[in-house]
Amino acid sequence: MSDDAIPGIDLSRPSIARTYDYLIGGKDNYAVDREFGDEFIVKLPGAVQIAIDNRHALVRAIGDIAAHTDIRQFIDFGSGLPTADNVHQVAERHTSEARVVYIDNDPIVLAHGRALLAENAQTTVVQADIRDPRAIRENPELLRLIDFGRPVGVILSAVLHHLNDDEDPYGVMRYWREAVPSGSYFFISHFRSRRDPESAKLEGLLQGSLGRGRWRTDEEIAALFDGLDILEPGIKPAAEWRPRLEHRSGLTIWQQLLVAGLAVKP
């Protein structure tokens, strides 16, 4: 992507969405994002696999929900930039009725999302802040596609660890748990603190460049699912969450730093 500035985009700091895009091989990123991404690649070999594992786990979760439940509407928080195997693309493989709303606070995500609007009337992108759930819930564009009288698939893939404790990620979860009806599904993936040098180093790198976020312990991540019934196989490293192929050689230390889980509201 050209590094010419466009309105609303800050090129002085890396963007979570654009850096993630760079790490998984996308082209919608700037020099500042590539520089930040290269810190992972050079200083933390193996960390890039975390982004890949997370994407694959998300794809499996959406596929399972769309194929094995009656859910036909999804809200994807912190969706990032359009890449291969977006939520709407995965869901549409199983049902033509899928409706998807992507939520992100990065203006470049909204800009690219306009292309989705042109090709798919059942998909939209809303620029909003996950820390203001009421504004998202009342957004007319979201309400155009999401019927809160029916179960919803709520996707929080690698986003809650970007919220500091004082931004109340548990309150965000509580709001959406109460906003959707029984039978709704929640997919969460989250960086995991094992209180060891590897996870501390990775967390420090993110905080130093983005200025926010906190890895959480297994117990803290499990608490995000309070009030929900966690489904098999529980909260596992993303690479081991409902894998299509077994990891015969085991996981690297890096792959153990991101966990995923799927739960249903009783």
C-alpha positions, 0 to 999 in steps of 0.5 A, a space after each residue: 500500500 502507498 504510504 501517502 497519508 489519507 484522512 483519519 489515518 495516523 501514520 506515526 503509530 502502528 495499527 493493530 489491524 494493519 500489523 496483523 494484516 502484514 503478519 499474515 501476508 496481506 498488503 493493506 499496511 504501511 511502513 510503520 506497521 511493517 516495521 512493527 511487524 518485523 520486530 516480531 519476525 526478527 526479535 521473536 521468532 515463532 510469534 508470527 505463527 500465533 497470528 496464523 493459528 488465531 486466524 485458523 481457529 476463527 475460521 474453524 469456529 465460524 464454520 462450526 457455528 454456521 454448519 451445526 447451529 441455527 445462527 445466521 447472524 454474526 457480530 465480529 469485534 475488532 475485525 481488522 482488515 479484509 483478508 482471505 476467509 473473512 467471517 462472512 465468507 466462511 459463514 456463506 459456505 454453509 448458508 446463504 442467509 448469513 448476515 455479518 457486521 464487522 466492528 473496528 475502530 481503525 478508519 482504514 478498516 471502514 475504508 476497505 469495508 466499503 468494498 464489502 458493502 458493494 459486493 454483499 448487502 448482507 455484510 457491513 462494517 461499522 467504525 466504532 469503539 468496543 469500549 462503548 458497547 451501548 453505542 454499537 448496540 444502537 447503531 442503525 447500520 448494525 440494527 439493519 442486519 442484526 435481530 437481537 430477538 434471535 441468537 447471535 454469533 459474537 466474535 471477539 477474536 484477539 481483541 479483549 487483550 488490547 483492553 486495559 483493566 481500567 477499560 473493563 473488558 469484563 463489563 464489555 463481555 457482560 453487556 453483550 452477554 445480556 444483550 443477546 438471547 439464549 442460544 447465542 454463541 461467543 468465540 473468544 481468543 486471547 493472549 495468555 500470560 504464563 508468568 514466564 519470560 517468553 510471554 512477558 517479552 511479547 507483552 512488553 513489545 506490544 505495550 511499548 509500541 501500542 501503549 495498551 493491553 494486558 495478557 491475562 492468566 488462564 483464570 482471568 481468561 476463563 472469567 471472561 466466559 462467566 455466565 456462559 457454557 463453555 463447549 468442548 474442548 474448553 479453552 485451549 491454545 488456538 492451534 489445539 482448538 478443534 484442530 483439523 489435523 493433530 499436532 504430532 510434534 507438540 506446540 512451540 512455546 509461542 503457540 501456547 501464548 494464545 488460547 481460544 474458546 467457544 461458549 453458548 449462552 444458556 
